[in-house]
Amino acid sequence: MSRRLRVDPIACTGHGLCAEHIPERIALDDWGYPLVADAAVTDELLAHARRAVAACPALALSLERDRTSGGGRA
């Protein structure tokens, strides 16, 4: 099952901790807000993604099942 990182732009306060944990999938804009890559989190990056979610002080980052992978129910 593939997963993707999602950020809630309303909840995010721009701490930037997420990008420190998984720079392969998250970059920061000029104001420190995350720009999340539209790519699945690979098995190799899953632990980093989970740490990034846990480190978010605003609880704005989540790791969700990839709805585009076609492996689940409709």
Secondary structure as GFF3:
##gff-version 3
##sequence-region A 1 74
A	DSSP	beta_strand	3	7	.	.	.	ID=ss1
A	DSSP	alpha_helix	17	21	.	.	.	ID=ss2
A	DSSP	beta_strand	26	28	.	.	.	ID=ss3
A	DSSP	beta_strand	34	36	.	.	.	ID=ss4
A	DSSP	three_ten_helix	43	45	.	.	.	ID=ss5
A	DSSP	alpha_helix	46	55	.	.	.	ID=ss6
A	DSSP	beta_strand	61	65	.	.	.	ID=ss7
###
